C-alpha cells in the first residue's frame, strides 16, 4: 500500500508545472488573409474597385467620357442587360444557370405585340398576359429542374432552342413597326420614354435624357437587394445554392424555392421584353437579345462577383458588372480602338473574376 501511495504521489508531482492546454490553433492574421475574409464578406467589392478604376482610366484617356450625356448613354445601354441580370443572379445564387433568359425576353415581347395587333387586345391587357406567360416559361424551367431533377444547363439550353423556334413560328418573322406602336399602342413602348435633366429652353435638344427603363432597372436591383439580404425567402435562396442537402435538413423547401426562383426569373425576362419594345421602338422576333441575352447576363453576373457555384454574391455586384461592361464598351469606342478589344478585355475580366472567386472560396473553407 505504501508503494502505491508513493507512486501516486510521484505521478502527481510529475504533473506539476505541465501545460493544461490540449491543442492550440494559430489563425493567420496577415494582411492578405484579412483581405480575403473582407472580400468574402463583401462580394461586390471587387467589381466596384474594377468599375472605379475603369472610370478613372477612361476619364483620363477619353476626353468626353465624363460628360453627362455619355454616362446617360451607358445607363441606357445596360438597362436590358441589367434586368436580365436580375433574373440570372437569383438563378446562379441557387447554383443553377439559365440559358433561356434572352429567348424568354424576346418571345414575351413578341407575344405582347402580336396580341395587341393580331387579336386586337388592349395593350395593357397584352402586357399583363405577356408578363404572365414569361413567368410561366420560367416556372416550367424550375419544375423540370426541381421535380424531374434535370440539370439546369441542359434544361435551359433546351428551352432556349424551343422558345426561339416558337418565337419565329408564332410571329412568322413579322416585325411590328415603331410608327404603328406609337399610333395604336403607346403603352407597349412606355419604358422608352425619357426624363430630361439640365435642359436649356433656348437650346434645342439640350439636356441629359434618362429613359424610364433606367429607373426601372435601378428599382428592381434595389428591391431584389433588399429581398435577398433581409427576408427569409432570400436566405432560402442562398441556402439552396450553398448546400441543398443541409438546407433540406434545416427545413428549407428547396424544390419549391427553385420553382419560385425560375418563375421570378421568367417574370424579369418578360419585363426585359417589355423594355425592349420601348428601347428599340419596335417588336422584332429577330432581336439580338434572343441570341446574346443569356451570355450578356451571365457576363454581368460573373464580373459582378457572384459565384457560379451558388450561395455567394450580391445583386448589387451584378449591377456593377453590367456597368463595367458598359463603361468598357463606351470608353474603348471614344478612344477609337478596334471593337474587338472590348470582347478581349471583357473575356479577361471574366477569367479574372472566376479566379478571384476560387481564391475567396478557399479562404472561406
N, C-alpha and C positions, 0 to 999 in steps of 0.2 A: 504494500500500500504506500509506503514511504517513497519507493522508487517511482510509482505512478504520479504521486503528488509532485515530486521533483521534476518529472518530465513535463507535466502540465505547466509548472512554474517556468521552466526553461522555454517552453513554447510561447507562453505569454510574454516572457522577456524578449524573445526574438522578434515579436511583432511591434515592439515599442519603436517609435520613430519611422515606421514604414508608411508609405503613402496609402491613403484610403481611396484614391481615385481608381476606378475600374478602367476607364478609357478617356482619352482626350481627342477632340476633333478641332482642328485649327482651320478656320474659314479664311479663304483667300480674300483679303481686303484691298487688293491692288486697285489702282485707278481703272485698269482695263476691266476688271471684274465688276466694279461699281457701274461702269458704263454699260456693260452687258445687262446687268439687272435693271438699270434705268430704262434701257431700250425695250426690255421685256415688259415692263410696266407701262411704257408709253409707246405703243407700236406705231403711232402716227408721227413720231419724232423724226425718223429717218426721211420720209417723204417731205416733211416740212423743211428740213435742212436742205434737201436737194432743190426744192422749189425756191427757197430764198436765194440759194447760190445761183440758180439759173436766172432768176430775175436780176440779180446784181450783174452777172456776166453779160447778159443781153442788153441790160440797161446801159452798159459801158460801150459795147461794140456796135449796137444798133442805135442810131441817132434818134429815131422816132418811137422807140419801143415804149417809153413811159408816158406817151400821150394817152389821154383818157379814151380816145376813140379806139386805139389799138387794144387796150385792156378790155374794153367792152366787146370787141370782136372776138377775143379769146374766150370770154364767157359765153357768148352766143354759140361759138363753135363746139363747146363741150357740153351744151345743155342736154342734148340727146344722149351722149355717152354717159354723162353723169347720172341720168335717170336709169339707164340700162345698168350702170354700175351699182346702183342701189339694189337692183334685182340680183345681180351676180354676187354682191357682197354677202347677202344673207344666205345664199346657196353655198358659197365657198366656206362660210363660217361653220356649216354643218359637215364639212369635209366632202362636199359634193362639187359638181360643176354643171353649168347649164350652157350647152352649145346652141340652144334654140332661141335665145333671147331676141336676136335680131329678126328671126323669122316670125316670132310671135308679134313683134312690134309692127312689121310691115303688113302682115296678114290682118292684124287688128285695124290698121289704118284703112286698108282696102275694104274691110267689112263695113266700117263706118261710112265710107264714101259711097259704096255700092248700095247700101241700104237706103241711103238718102236719095240718090239719083236714079237707081234702078227700080226701087219699090215705093218711092215717094214718102218714106217715113220721115217725120220731122228730125232735123239734125240733132237736137238734144237727146231724143229717144235713140237715134242711131249710135250716138256716142256712148250712151249708157249700155246699149246692147254690146257694142264693141268692147267696152271695158269688162263686161261680164264674161264674154266669150274668151277674152285674153286670160282672165282669171281661171276659167275652166281649162284652157290649154295647159296652163301651169299646173293645175291640180291633177291633170292626167299624168304629167311627168312625175309628180310627187307620189301618186298612187302606185305607179309601176315600180318606183324605187323603194317605197316603204312596204308595200304589201306583196309585190311579186319578187322583191329582193334582187332586182336587176341593177347592174352598175350604172351610176348616174351618167358617166361618159357615154356609154352605149345607148342608153335610153334617149338622152337629149340629142345625140348625133342622129339617131333615127327620126325623132320628131322634127328636128331641124329640116331634114330632107322632105318629110311628109308635109309639113306646113308650107314650105317653099313651093312644092309642087301644087298643093291645094290652092295657094295664093294665085299662081299663074292660071290654073284651070278655072277657078271661080271668076276671076276678073277678066279672063280672055285677053290678058295683056293690055287691057284698056286703061289709059291714063285719064283721070278727070282733071281738066284744066283749072288753073287758078282763077281765071275770069269767071268760070261757071260757079266755083265755090264762093267767090266774092259776091256774086249776084244772088245766088239761091240759098246758100248755106254758110253764112259767115261764122256760125258757131264752130264749124269744123276747123277754122283757122284762127281760133281765139288766141292761142298761145303765140301766134306770130305777130300780134300787136305789140307795141312798144311804148315805153315811157321815155320822154326826152328830158335830160337834165342840162342845166347851164346853157339853155338856148338864148340866142341873141335875136330879138324880134326884127332887128334891122338887117340881119344876115340870113339869107335863105339857106335851109338845110344845115343850120348850125346846131351845136349842142351834141350831147352824147346820148345815143339811143341804147336802151336796155330792153330786150324782149321780155314779155311776161314769162316766157319759158325759163329764163334765167332765175327769176324769183321762185318759180315752181320748183326747180331743181334744188335751190338752197333750202326751201321749206321742207322738202321731202328728206333731204340729208339731215336736217336738224331734228325732224320728228323721229326718224329711224335711229339717230344717235341717242336720243332720249330713251326710246323703246328698248334698244339693245342694252343700254347701260343701267336703266333704272326700273325695269319691270321684270316680273317673274318669267314672262314668256321670253324675254331677251336672254335671261340666264339659262333657260331651257335650250335655246339655240346654241349658245356657247358650249353647254354641257354635252349636247348631242354630237357636236363636232369634235370635242376634245376626247371623249371616251364614251361611246354609246352604251357599252355594256355596263359600265359603272353608273351611267345616268339612269338606265332602266332599273338597276338595283336600288337607286335612290328615289325611285318613284316618278321619274320623268317619262311621259308618254312619247317616246322618241318617234314612233311611227306617225302619230298624229302631228307632231311638230314638223316632221319632214313634209307631210302633205300640205300643211299650212304655209311652210316656207316657200315651197314651189308655187302654190296658188298665189301667194302675195307677190312672188317674183313675176308671175304672169300678169298680175294687175299692173305692176310697174312698167312692164313691157308694153301693155296696151296704152298706158298713159304716154309712154315714149312715142307710140304710134300716132296718138292724137297730136302730140307736139310736132312730130314730123310734118304733118299736114300744114301746120302754121309756119314752121321753119322753112319748108321748101315751097309752100304755096299751092301744091297740087297733091293728088293722090296717085302714086305710081307703084305698081306691083314690082317694078324693076329697081326700086330704090336700093342704093348700095348698102344700106343698113342691114338688109336681109342677109347679105353675104359677109359683111365685115363687122356687124354689131357685136357678135359674140367675141371676136378677137379684140376689138376695141375695149369692151367692158372688162374682159379678163386682164388686159394690159393695165387699165386703170387700177384694178384691184391689186394686182401683183406689185406694181410700182408703189402702190399705196401702203405696202407693208402688211397686207392681210395674208396669213399663212395658207398655202394651198392644202395643208394637212388638217385644217379646221381648228376651231376653238380659240383662235387668237387673232386679234386685229381690230381695227376701228373703221367705221364707215366714213369718218372724217378723213382718215388716211386715204380712202378711195377717192374722196373729193380732191385731196392734194395730188393724188396720182393723175387724175384727169386733167388738173390744171398744169401739171408738169408736161404732159403730152401737148397740151395746147400752147404752152409757153415755148416749147422747143420748136413746134411747127411754125409758129408766128415769128419767133426770133431768127430762125435759120432763113425764113423767107425774106425778112427785112435785110439780113446780111447779104443775101444774094447767092447763097450756096446751092449746090445741087440738091434737089429734094430727097434724093436717095440717102443723104446724110441723116435726115430725120429718122428714117427706118433703122439706119445703122446705130444711131445713138439710143433710140428707144429700145432696140434689141439688147444693147449693152446694159441699159438700166434694168431691164427685166432680169437678166442674169445676175446683176449686182444685187437686186432686191431679194432674189431667191437665196443667194449666198449669205446675205445678212440674216435672213430668216433662219437658215440652218444653223448659223453661228449662235443666234439667240436661243434657239430651241435646245442646243447642247447645254447652255448655261442653266436653262430652266430645269433640265433634267438633273 
